[in-house]
Amino acid sequence: MQARQTASPGTRAMDVQRLIDDHPLSAWQWVVFALCFFVVLLDGFDTAAIGYIAPSLIKDWGVTKPMLGPVLSAALFGLAAGALCAGPVADRLGRKRVLTAAVLVFGLASLASSFATDLSQLSTLRFITGLGLGAAMPNAVTLMSEYCPSARRSTLTNLMFCGFPLGAAFGGFLAAWMIPQWGWQSVLQLGGAVPLLLTVALLALLPESVRFMVTRHQPVERIRAALARIAGPRVNDVDRFTLSETRVVTNERGGLAQVLARPYRLGTLMLWLAYFMGLVIFYALINWMPLLFKEAGIEPKTATLIAALFPLGGVGAVAFGWLMDRIEPNRLLAIGFALTAVAVWSIGQLVGQVGGLVVGVFVAGALMNTAQSSLPALAASFYPTNGRATGVAWMLGIGRFGGIAGSFLVAQLSAMHAGIATVFAVVAIPGLIAAAALWIKRDADRFTDRSEARGVPAH
């Protein structure tokens, strides 16, 4: 296969990624960033909302903590199903279509959840919410990464992904303020109304991925119009667009066939394992920390505010993104997860010392969320364009089962009457497993690099 197809006489060809790399970030690219950031922010808010309202559900509905297990995990099953389905669909139909539909679905379902009257209704609506959330996240990551310059892709993608922990953290702060005044329903109503407004903005402003348009041989006029918003009149006389790939393309059909092809298989499995283990930690703590701290004698509002510090630490992903663009990223994230294991274990040793607990929770959250939030950028850079949405989505989808496992893990430990120090020691173990998986993935990367770029013409 030739590196680049030659343009016929009288035509001018242009590589779209080279154009993006050579041109300063435009206002239009920052619009794409802002829209994707708000999608991820709302994803984090809605995903974490159920954990923050759990104490109120126990009080208002007279249910026990173990009975909340299905409610806490329902959205996670939906998240997994939504991600697994949305990736292959987006690699065929486009990132914008799937992303916009997903935001609409989780907005409507979250709004409807506020009117649930029992655990069965709430579980069903949370599952539907999860379907939308699961489809939205990977497409926001993929679309953003495909409008980034190569040298700044991890930095900008991680910066965008910071919206997730920020949304989860702000959910905690808002819940602590809103629930005493308007009840737990107000949190879900806010989490439903804002996505509906964002859907309108996505329809009006969000462009389709230009890399996707080239690989799907869409009209050159449409590609030119998108790139003109980045490079201006420089593209007006271009008759043919090509796309350079820095990753081996083994299957023209793309999708799952590309993601599980021999050169990618080991790396794919290690990404799945790392993300799975990271979400075991995240959901075990985000869903249960308020209740665990309350049982340890901390006042409920204080327990909620301390727990909200855990996802807030994810803003450190910006620094990791900058480092990932400059040094070997698998090793960096492996070290991050190893330190996460130590920090999570330390939380169990600090209960009873509110000051120390505040610091411990924030540090653990900074380490864990920084490493976890960097994995989508790592996945986006691992796959070629024709399998990128599927690769990112399946990592997120498979990983969601880790969130389900984390929720049930703490429920089971509570049923066994495990002490709080034991709970945090057990939850720390997945961090070591994730670190080992990323260390192994380092060897897989050398099979997916290609020295020559492949040109894909647009028609």
C-alpha positions in Angstrom: 0.0 0.0 0.0 1.5 3.4 -1.0 2.1 6.0 1.6 0.2 8.7 -0.3 -1.9 8.7 -3.4 -0.7 11.1 -6.0 -3.1 13.9 -7.1 -3.9 14.0 -10.8 -2.5 16.9 -12.9 -4.2 20.2 -12.3 -5.4 19.4 -8.8 -4.1 20.4 -5.4 -4.1 17.9 -2.6 -3.7 18.6 1.1 -3.2 16.4 4.2 -5.8 17.4 6.7 -3.8 16.4 9.8 -0.8 18.3 8.5 -3.0 21.4 8.0 -4.3 21.1 11.6 -0.7 20.6 12.9 0.7 23.6 11.0 -2.0 26.0 11.9 -2.5 27.7 15.3 -5.5 26.7 17.3 -8.4 28.6 15.8 -11.5 30.0 17.6 -13.5 27.3 15.9 -11.4 24.5 17.5 -11.9 26.1 20.9 -15.7 26.0 20.2 -15.4 22.3 19.6 -13.3 22.0 22.8 -15.9 23.9 24.8 -18.9 21.9 23.6 -17.1 18.6 24.2 -15.9 19.8 27.6 -19.5 20.6 28.7 -20.7 17.2 27.4 -18.1 15.5 29.6 -18.8 17.9 32.6 -22.5 16.9 32.5 -21.5 13.3 32.1 -19.6 13.5 35.3 -22.4 15.3 37.1 -25.1 12.9 36.1 -22.9 9.8 36.7 -22.0 10.8 40.3 -25.4 12.3 41.2 -26.9 9.1 42.4 -24.1 8.6 45.0 -24.7 12.1 46.4 -28.5 11.6 46.8 -28.1 8.1 48.2 -28.3 9.2 51.9 -31.5 11.1 51.1 -33.1 8.1 49.4 -32.4 6.0 52.5 -34.1 8.6 54.6 -37.1 9.4 52.4 -37.9 5.9 51.1 -36.9 3.9 54.2 -34.6 1.6 52.3 -31.4 0.0 53.5 -27.9 0.5 52.1 -27.6 -2.9 50.4 -31.0 -2.3 48.7 -29.4 0.7 46.9 -27.0 -1.6 45.1 -29.2 -2.1 41.9 -29.9 1.7 41.8 -26.2 2.6 42.1 -25.2 0.1 39.4 -28.2 0.6 37.0 -26.6 3.6 35.2 -23.3 1.7 35.0 -25.0 -1.2 33.1 -26.4 1.5 30.8 -23.1 3.2 30.5 -21.5 -0.1 29.4 -24.2 -0.9 26.8 -24.2 2.7 25.5 -20.5 2.8 25.0 -20.2 -0.7 23.4 -22.9 0.2 20.8 -22.0 3.8 20.2 -18.4 3.3 19.1 -19.0 1.1 16.1 -22.0 3.2 15.1 -20.0 6.4 15.3 -17.2 4.9 13.1 -19.9 4.3 10.5 -22.4 7.3 10.9 -20.2 10.0 12.4 -19.3 11.4 15.8 -21.6 14.4 15.8 -24.9 12.4 15.1 -24.2 9.9 17.9 -23.0 12.5 20.4 -26.0 14.8 19.9 -28.5 11.9 20.2 -26.7 10.6 23.3 -26.9 14.0 25.1 -30.6 14.3 24.3 -31.2 10.8 25.7 -29.4 11.3 29.0 -31.0 14.7 29.5 -34.5 13.4 29.1 -33.9 10.3 31.2 -32.3 12.3 34.1 -35.2 14.7 34.2 -37.6 11.8 34.3 -35.6 10.2 37.1 -36.6 13.0 39.4 -40.2 11.9 39.3 -39.5 8.2 40.2 -41.5 7.0 43.2 -39.7 3.7 44.0 -36.4 1.9 43.5 -37.6 -0.1 40.5 -38.6 3.0 38.6 -35.4 4.8 39.5 -33.3 1.9 38.5 -35.0 1.7 35.1 -34.6 5.4 34.4 -31.0 5.4 35.6 -30.3 2.6 33.1 -31.7 4.7 30.3 -29.6 7.7 31.6 -26.6 5.5 31.4 -27.2 4.5 27.8 -27.0 8.2 26.8 -24.0 8.9 29.1 -22.1 5.8 27.8 -22.6 6.9 24.1 -21.7 10.5 24.8 -18.3 10.2 26.5 -16.3 8.3 23.8 -17.6 10.4 21.0 -16.7 13.6 22.8 -13.2 12.3 23.4 -12.9 11.0 19.8 -14.2 14.2 18.1 -12.0 16.5 20.2 -8.9 14.4 19.6 -9.5 14.5 15.9 -9.5 18.3 15.8 -6.3 18.6 17.9 -2.7 19.2 16.6 -0.7 16.0 17.0 1.8 17.6 19.3 -0.9 18.8 21.7 -3.5 16.0 21.4 -3.0 14.5 24.8 -2.8 17.9 26.6 -6.0 19.2 25.0 -7.9 15.9 25.3 -7.0 15.5 29.0 -7.9 19.2 29.5 -11.3 18.5 28.0 -11.7 15.2 30.0 -11.2 17.2 33.2 -14.8 18.1 32.8 -15.8 14.7 34.1 -14.2 14.9 37.6 -15.1 18.6 37.8 -18.8 17.7 37.0 -18.7 14.9 39.6 -17.2 17.2 42.2 -19.5 20.1 41.5 -22.4 17.6 41.8 -21.3 17.0 45.4 -21.1 20.7 46.3 -24.4 21.4 44.6 -26.0 18.4 46.2 -24.9 19.5 49.7 -26.5 22.9 49.0 -29.6 21.9 47.0 -30.9 18.8 48.8 -31.6 20.5 52.1 -33.6 23.3 50.3 -35.3 21.5 47.5 -34.9 17.8 48.0 -32.9 15.1 46.1 -35.1 15.5 43.1 -33.6 18.9 42.3 -30.2 17.4 41.6 -31.6 15.1 39.0 -33.7 17.9 37.5 -30.7 20.1 37.1 -28.8 17.2 35.6 -31.6 16.8 33.0 -32.4 20.3 32.1 -28.9 21.5 31.2 -28.2 18.7 28.7 -31.4 19.5 26.9 -30.1 23.1 26.4 -26.7 21.7 25.3 -28.4 19.5 22.7 -29.5 22.7 20.9 -26.0 24.1 21.0 -24.6 20.8 19.6 -27.0 20.8 16.7 -26.2 24.4 15.8 -22.5 24.6 16.4 -20.7 21.3 16.6 -19.0 20.2 13.3 -18.4 16.6 12.2 -14.9 15.3 12.6 -12.9 16.2 9.5 -10.8 13.1 9.8 -14.0 11.0 9.8 -15.2 12.8 6.7 -12.0 12.1 4.8 -12.0 8.4 5.7 -15.7 8.1 4.7 -15.0 9.8 1.3 -17.5 12.6 2.0 -17.9 15.5 -0.5 -14.8 17.6 -0.8 -16.9 20.8 -0.4 -18.0 19.7 3.0 -14.4 19.0 4.2 -13.2 22.3 2.7 -15.9 24.2 4.6 -14.9 22.6 7.9 -11.2 23.3 7.4 -11.9 26.8 6.2 -13.0 27.6 9.7 -9.5 26.6 10.9 -7.2 27.8 8.1 -9.4 30.4 6.3 -9.0 30.9 2.5 -5.9 28.7 2.4 -8.1 25.7 1.5 -10.3 27.3 -1.1 -8.4 26.0 -4.1 -7.8 22.5 -2.7 -9.5 19.8 -4.8 -8.5 16.7 -2.9 -7.9 16.0 0.8 -5.8 13.1 2.2 -5.2 11.8 5.7 -2.0 10.7 7.2 -2.1 7.8 9.7 0.6 7.2 12.2 -0.9 3.8 13.2 -1.1 0.6 11.2 -4.4 0.2 9.4 -5.0 -3.6 9.2 -8.7 -3.7 8.3 -10.4 -1.3 6.0 -13.8 -2.1 7.6 -12.5 -0.5 10.8 -14.5 -0.8 14.0 -14.0 -3.8 16.2 -12.2 -5.7 13.5 -9.5 -3.0 13.6 -9.4 -2.7 17.4 -8.9 -6.5 17.9 -6.5 -7.0 14.9 -3.3 -8.8 15.9 -1.1 -5.7 16.3 -3.7 -4.1 18.6 -5.0 -7.0 20.5 -2.6 -7.0 23.5 -2.7 -3.3 23.9 -6.5 -3.3 23.6 -6.9 -5.9 26.4 -4.5 -4.0 28.6 -6.4 -0.8 28.1 -9.6 -2.6 29.0 -8.1 -4.0 32.1 -6.6 -0.7 33.3 -9.8 1.2 32.7 -11.8 -1.5 34.4 -9.6 -1.4 37.5 -9.6 2.3 37.6 -13.4 2.4 37.7 -13.5 -0.2 40.4 -11.7 2.4 42.6 -13.7 5.4 41.3 -17.2 4.1 41.7 -16.5 2.2 44.9 -15.4 5.5 46.5 -17.7 8.0 44.8 -20.8 6.0 45.6 -20.0 4.8 49.1 -17.6 7.4 50.7 -20.4 9.7 52.0 -22.1 6.7 53.7 -18.8 5.2 55.0 -17.7 8.5 56.5 -21.2 9.1 58.0 -21.0 5.6 59.6 -17.6 6.6 61.0 -19.2 9.4 62.9 -18.7 12.3 60.5 -21.7 14.7 60.2 -23.6 13.9 56.9 -23.0 17.3 55.2 -19.3 17.3 56.1 -19.0 13.7 54.8 -20.6 14.7 51.5 -18.2 17.7 51.1 -15.1 15.6 51.9 -16.2 12.9 49.5 -16.7 15.6 46.8 -12.9 16.4 47.0 -12.1 13.0 45.5 -13.2 13.7 41.9 -12.1 17.3 42.1 -8.5 16.1 42.1 -8.9 15.1 38.5 -7.8 18.5 37.3 -4.3 17.2 37.5 -4.9 15.4 34.2 -3.9 18.6 32.4 -0.3 18.1 33.7 -0.3 14.4 32.8 -1.6 15.4 29.3 1.3 17.8 28.9 3.8 15.1 30.0 2.2 12.5 27.7 2.9 14.6 24.7 6.6 14.6 25.7 7.5 11.3 27.4 6.4 7.7 27.2 2.8 7.8 28.3 2.3 4.2 29.4 5.0 4.3 32.0 3.7 7.7 33.3 0.2 6.3 33.8 1.5 3.1 35.3 3.3 5.1 38.0 0.2 7.2 38.5 -1.9 4.1 39.3 0.7 2.6 41.6 0.7 5.8 43.6 -3.1 5.7 43.6 -3.1 2.4 45.3 -0.9 3.8 48.2 -3.1 6.9 48.5 -6.4 5.0 48.6 -5.1 2.7 51.3 -4.0 5.8 53.3 -7.6 7.1 53.4 -8.6 4.2 55.6 -5.9 5.1 58.1 -7.0 8.7 58.3 -10.6 8.3 59.3 -11.1 10.0 62.6 -8.8 12.9 61.7 -11.0 15.2 59.7 -8.1 17.5 58.7 -5.9 14.6 57.6 -8.9 13.0 55.9 -9.5 16.1 53.8 -5.9 16.0 52.5 -5.9 12.3 52.0 -9.1 12.2 50.0 -7.9 15.1 47.8 -4.5 13.6 47.1 -6.0 10.1 46.4 -8.5 11.8 44.0 -5.8 13.8 42.3 -3.7 10.7 41.6 -6.5 8.3 40.7 -8.5 10.7 38.5 -5.4 12.1 36.8 -4.3 8.6 35.8 -7.9 7.5 34.9 -8.8 10.6 33.0 -5.6 10.2 30.9 -6.6 6.8 29.6 -9.1 8.0 26.9 -6.3 10.2 25.4 -4.0 7.2 25.5 -6.6 5.1 23.7 -7.3 7.8 21.1 -3.7 8.0 20.2 -3.3 4.2 20.1 -5.8 3.5 17.2 -6.1 4.7 13.6 -9.1 6.9 12.5 -11.2 4.0 11.2 -11.2 2.3 14.6 -10.7 5.2 17.0 -14.3 5.7 18.1 -14.7 2.0 18.6 -11.4 1.7 20.5 -12.2 4.5 22.9 -15.8 3.4 23.3 -15.1 -0.2 24.0 -12.4 0.7 26.5 -14.9 2.9 28.3 -17.7 0.3 27.9 -15.7 -2.7 29.2 -14.4 -0.5 31.9 -17.9 0.4 33.1 -18.3 -3.2 34.4 -15.5 -2.2 36.7 -17.7 0.5 38.1 -20.4 -2.1 38.6 -17.9 -4.4 40.4 -16.8 -1.5 42.6 -20.3 -0.6 43.7 -21.1 -4.2 44.6 -17.6 -4.7 46.2 -18.2 -2.2 48.9 -21.8 -3.4 49.4 -20.4 -6.9 49.9 -17.7 -5.7 52.3 -20.3 -3.8 54.3 -22.5 -6.9 54.5 -19.4 -8.8 55.9 -19.1 -6.0 58.5 -15.6 -5.1 57.3 -13.9 -2.2 59.0 -13.4 1.0 57.1 -9.6 0.5 57.0 -10.2 -2.9 55.4 -12.6 -1.5 52.8 -10.0 1.1 51.6 -7.2 -1.5 51.7 -9.2 -3.8 49.4 -10.2 -1.0 47.1 -6.5 0.0 46.7 -5.6 -3.3 45.1 -7.0 -2.6 41.6 -4.6 0.3 41.3 -1.7 -2.1 41.3 -3.4 -4.2 38.7 -4.0 -1.2 36.4 -0.3 -0.2 36.8 0.8 -3.7 35.7 -1.5 -3.7 32.7 -0.1 -0.4 31.4 3.4 -1.5 31.9 2.6 -4.5 29.7 1.0 -2.3 27.1 4.3 -0.5 26.5 5.4 -3.6 24.5 2.2 -3.6 22.4 2.8 0.0 21.1 5.8 -0.9 19.0 3.7 -3.2 16.8 1.2 -0.4 15.9 3.5 2.4 14.9 4.1 2.9 11.2 7.0 4.9 9.6 5.1 6.0 6.5 1.8 7.8 6.4 -1.2 6.4 4.5 -3.1 8.8 2.2 -6.9 8.5 2.1 -8.5 10.5 -0.7 -11.8 12.4 -0.3 -14.3 12.3 -3.1 
